[in-house]
Amino acid sequence: MRKIKFRAWSVGKNRMFSCEQMVEDQLTLLPDGRFINVSGDDTSLSIIFDRDRMIPMMFTGLIDKNGKEIYEGDIVKWRSIHNKRVTDGHIDAVEFTSGYWNLTPWIHELYSTHDDIEVIGNIYENPIDEKA
């Protein structure tokens, strides 16, 4: 059974919050994709962050070659093997499409073993065009 966990990009603060930081700050993901910051025992003091302010990114359940967790929105460097020919240096973003974790724009499905994939950033802090 894989871990279900999220991290979030804060648009206003221009920074990434890890799952662990969100737990410390009492940020909880609502079923509709918004985050709520629960304040004490009185829920009327809680703040709800719309998806345009706090963007959730789901953990894929996969780990890169360095032991780093791979999340939706990560930019990964990977190699492909086609007809016994190895091509290094592909750089793509991870996204969930058609029921699978894929590398876009290739729509190359991520599998459970990835000795050749390395997380090198994410789409918010390191856009792909800067990595190419």
Buried (B, 14 or more C-beta within 10 A) or exposed (E): EEEEBBBBBBBEEEEBBBBEEBEEEEBBBEEEEBBBBBEEEEEEEEEEBEEEBBBBBBBBBBBBBEEBBBBBBBBBBBEBEEEEEEEEEBBBBBBBEEEEBBBEEEEBEBEEEBEBBBBBBBBBEEEBEEEE
